[in-house]
């Protein structure tokens, strides 16, 4: 496997997880099905690109979607990954299977998650 380097100039803004309460995720919002990942339009976004996103916490959620137009995209999130004190969200942008942009990480504290 060869490594891929994405220059700092090709970093795009971090995704957001909503809803937030003073910058903190409330676990109950995720249980209630309100949790979404938000990817806002960024410089260089274009139809035909693939967004490969991930949320790491208690395990990892990951998926992808195709950009059909330059707009904000939202993805519903499964609550399971939020059963921990902190989660990290990020994404990369690919064109024809090759990474062209990578996002910064968004790190969030989670309140009210169940103890195991």
Secondary structure, 3 states (H helix, E strand, C coil): CCCCCCCHHHEECCCEEECCECCEEEHHHHHCCCCEEEECCCCCCCCCCEEEEEEECCCEEEEEEECCCCCCEEEECCHHHHCCCEEEEEEEEEECCEEEEEECCEEEEEECCCCC
